[in-house]
Amino acid sequence: MKNKYDFAIVGGGLAGLTAALHLSRNGYKVILFEKNSYPHHKVCGEYISNEVLPYLKSLGIKPFQLHAKQIHKLVLTNHNGTKAQTNLQLGGFGISRYCLDHHLFEKVQQIAEIAKETITDVLFQETHFILETLSKKQIEATKVIGAFGKRSNLDKALNRSFIQKKTPWLAVKVHYKASFPDDFVALHHFKGGYAGLSKVETNHVNCCYLVTHRVFAKYKNIEEFQEQVMCVNPHLEAFFKTATPVFEKPLTISQISFERKKPVENHLFMIGDSASLIHPLCGNGMAMAIKSAKILAETCIENKNATQAELEKIYASKWEKEFSDRLQAGAFLQKLVMNPSLLKTGVWLNKYNKKLMPYLISKTHGQPF
């Protein structure tokens, strides 16, 4: 006899944990699959827009009680150090995935089942799904939510189109002991990429950067790349000169894809980075992950008598309405930042039009929900 659930959620990051908490609190029988133990670090910018605060509060999650840093200002520099600065209209907060994911996990495990398992395949059976695990178990669920992040072996099993294509991007993350303002998030450009700096609840500075394989591959290791490429930007040079890494070694992830994905594939409801990935420089991927979980959970709760096909259509429509414009704006901003001439012009224009940066930021952020 297979174990039966209303919802099976594959992936225990922000989106998966939030969806599990929301659905479980509304009486659904939920199982969440996560292959890693909590707490653990993830490659992530670790800045979240304040747009999520009312929703998190409704779920009993209060980031500032976890000592999250309140962030109100953004600094942007081009590769030679020319700087533009603005206040963040909504503001945001800095908190590590190590802390926030673990806190959500502790909440979820009180009301839902969490299995440390790897899902290898998901089979749709018209009225339900069968999930197969690496340990050869089978689980039955009425609905399945994909929250397995940027790339997963399950993407290959589901034959998703984006997973077939090579991408030029890799990302690196390290926490540092360093002097840095509590209320700033900084984006520093360098040849082939850009780095984000902001503080988290431990008072450490999260440095997470995105770079193309083509540029990075010319150097022997991360240290050499940082010294010879990133430190051409005087702001990054000053940071690395005095910063002391906290991690034993950097966290890395490669083959990051910004290809458009579908919010529903193979009848799975996709949330978070599984649904689509906004360019990290927008600083809003974590908020989008949380909001996508909210949209899906509310869609299922409000339409509990709808068929699978009807739910898929409703959710896909709501997801596109909420995020399509943000993703287009994110793609535009990445082209701007990755083009030295355009970025130089943008930084120069900001000196004379202080509304420019806030306007661009607003296009990648939503309103409090």
N, C-alpha and C positions, 0 to 999 in steps of 0.2 A: 504494500500500500504506500503510495507516494504521500509526502506531506503536502497539505494544501493551504494556500494563502490567497488573500485578496490581491496583494501586491508583492512582487519580488523586485527588489531594487539592486541593480548590479553596479557596485561602486560606492565607496563610503567617503567621498570627499564632501565639500560643502553642499553641493546640490543634492547628492544622495541622502546625506544625513538630514538636511532640512526637509526634504520630501517625506522621509521616514517619520520624522517628528510630527509634521503637520498631519499626515494621514493617520498615524497611530492615535493621535489625540482626538481624532474624529471617529474612532471606533473600528477602524479597519485592521485586519490581521496582516501584519507586514513582516517580511524577512528581508534583511539587507546583507549583501555579500561583499566582503572586503578582504583581500588577500593579505594585507599588511596589518601588523599590530599597532594599536594606538599607545602613546602618541608617536607621530613620526613627522619629519619635515618633508616639504614638497617644494619643487621649483615654482616660485610664485612671487609676485610683486608685493603681496601682503599689505596693500592699501585698499580700503573699502570705502566707497562713497556713503555718506550719511543717509542716502535715500533708503537704505535697508533698515535703519534703526527702529522705526515703528513696527515693522513686521517682526523683526527679531525679538523685540520686547513682547509682542503678542504670543510668542512661543516660549517666553521665559528666559531668553538669552539677552544678557546685559553686558556688552563688551567692555564698558568702562569699569565694571566691577572686576573684570579680568585684567585691569590696568592697561587697556588699550590706549594708545597715544592719540590725542585729538590733533588733527592736521587741518590747517586753514590756508596754507600758502603753497604755491607751485613755483619752482625755479626751472627754467629751461635754458640750456646752453648749447651752442654749436661747437664743432670740434676744436676751434681756436679759443674757446672760452667766453665769447660774447654772450651776455646774459639777458634774459627776459624774465620778469617776475610778475605774478598776479595773485590776488586773493581768490580762493576757491569759494564760489558762491554758496554751495551746499556744504562744503567741507567734507571731511572724511576721518577715518581713524586707521591707525597702524596696529596690526596684531598678527602674530605668526600663525601659520597653519598648524604648527605643532600645538599651540595653545587652543585655538578656536575649534579645530576639528575634534580635538580630544574632549573639549567641553561639550560639544554637540553629541559626540559618541556616548558620553556619560548620561546625557539626558535620554537619548534614544534607547539605550540598553535597558532602561527602567520600564519601557512600555512596548518594545518591539524586540524581535529576535535578530541577533547579529551573528552571522556565520563567517568564520575565517576560512573561506573557500574561494577557489578560482572557478568561474563559470566558463566552460569551454564551448557550449552551444546552447542556443535557444530555439525551440521548435514551436511554431504556432499551429494549434489544433482546432481552429475555427471558434471554439468556445473558451479555450484556455491555452496556456503555454506549458511546455515541459522544458525545464532547465536542467542541463547536465553539468556536473562538476568534474573537476580533475580527478577527484577520488571516486568517480563513477556513481555518485549518488544522483537521484532524480527528484526534482521538486516541481510540484504543480502550482501554478498561480493563474488567477483570472486575468491579471494585467502585469506587464513587465515594464520597468523603467530603466533606461540605459543612462547611467551616471558614471561611466568608466573613464572619463577624462579625455585628454588630448589624443592619445593613441592607445589602442589595446589590441591584443590578439583576437578579441571578440569582434573587432571591426573587420578583421580579415575573414573570420568565420561567417559574418553577415554579408560579406562581399560588398562593403561600402566603397563607393567610387573614389573618395579622397585618399583612402589607404593605399591605393594602387600607384599613386604618384609620388615621386621623390620631391622633397622640398629643400630649400636652401638654408633653413634656419636651425640653429641650436641655441639653447639657453643655459646660463650658468647662474647659480645662486650661492651666496656665502653670507653668514652673519659675522659682523665685525664689532669689536670694541673700538669705539671711535667717538670723537667729539662731533656732534651733529645736532642741529636744532630739533626739538621735539615736535614742533608744529609745521615742519616743512616736508614736502616731497620734492625731490629733485630728479630731473631727466637730463642726462648729459650725453651728447652725441659724440661718436668717434667713428673712424673709418669702418664702414661695414656694419654698424649697429648703434645701439644706445643702451645706457644703463640707468636704472632707477634706484634711488637711495631714499630710505625713510626708516624711522625708528619703529620698533615693536615693543611689546609690553615688558620685555626683559631689559630695556634700555640699550639693547644692541641695535646696530644699524643693519638693515637688510639691504644687500647689494644684489640686484638681480639684473642680468643683462642679456640682450638678444643680439646675435651676430650671425652673419652668413658663413656657411662652411667655406666658401671660396676665400674669404679673408682670413679666417681662423686657421685654415689648414697650412698656411705658410709658416707657422710657428711651432716650436717643439712641444710646448705645453701652455697651460693657462697662465702661469706666472710670466713667461716670456711675452705672451700676447698682451697681457695687461700692461707690462712695462713699456713695450715698444709701440703699441697701438693706442690703447685706452689712455695712457698717461700723456699723450700728445695734447689732450684736453687738460688745461692747467687745473681745473676743478677736480678732475679725477686723479691727477698727479698728486695734488695736495691731500686728497682723501687717502689714497693708498700709502702715501709716505708715512702717515702716522697711525693708520688703522691696523689692528691686530685681529687676524681671523679667529673665530670661535670654533668653527667646524674643523675636524681633522682633515677633511678634504672637501672640495667644492661638490655641490650637487649639480648634475648636468642632465639635460634631456635633448635629444636630437630629433630630426625629422618632424619638426613642429609645422603643422599645416594650417594655413589660413583659408583653405578652400571652403566654399560654402557647403554646409551639410544640411541635411533635412531634419526637421524636428520630429518627424515620425519616419522610421525605416523598418521594414520587415515587421510592421505592427508594434514595434517597440516605441514607447514615448521617450524621446531623448531630451535630457536636461543638462545644464552646465556646459562644459567644453565638449561633451558628446553631441550637443545640438549645434554648436558653432563656437568658434574661438575669436574673440575680438583682439585686436592688436594690443599687446601689453602696455604700450606707451599711453594708451587711453586710461589706464589705471582703474578699470571698471569691470574686469572679468569676474572678480569675486562677487560683486553686487549683482551682476547679470546671472551668475550661477544660482544665487539665492532667489532672485526674482523668478527665474524659470521654474524652480521647484514650487514656488507659490502659485504661479499660473497653472501648472499642471495639477497640483493638489486641489485647488479650488475648482478647476474644470471638472475633475472627477467627482468631487463632493456635490457640486451643484447640478450635475447631470448623471446622477447615479443610476437612472433607469435607461440611459442611452445605450445604444449598441456600440460595439468596438469601433465600427466604421464611423459612426456619428461622433464619438469622442475624438477619434483621430483627426477628423475634419475640424472640429471646434478648436482643439488644442493647436493644431498647425496654424490656423487663422490667427488666433490670439498671439502665438509666438511671433509670427511674421509682423503683425501690427506693432508689437512692442519692440522688437529688436532689429528689424531689417534696416531701418534708417541709421541706427547706431553702428551697425557693422559697416555700412557704406562710408559713414563718417570716419570710422576707425581706419579703413583702408586708405582713405584720402590722407589722413594725418600721417600714416606711416610713410606714404610716398613723399610727403612734405619733409618729414624729419630725415629720411634716408637720402634726400637730395641736398647736398651741401649748399648749393646756390639758392635753392628755394628756402631752405631753413635760414640761411643768412638774411635773405630778404624778409622772411617772416619775423625774425627777431628784430630787425631794423624797423619794420612797420609798427611793431608793438610799442616802440618808443613814442610814436606819434598818434597811435590809436589804441588806447588802453582797453577798449571794448573788444578788441580782436581775439585775444586769448580766451577770455570768459565765454565768448560766443562759440568758439571752436570746442571748448570743453563741454558746453551745454549740449552739443550735438551728440556726445557719446555718453551722456548721463540722463537718467530719468528723474522724475519727481518722487518725493517720499511716498511710500506706499504701505 
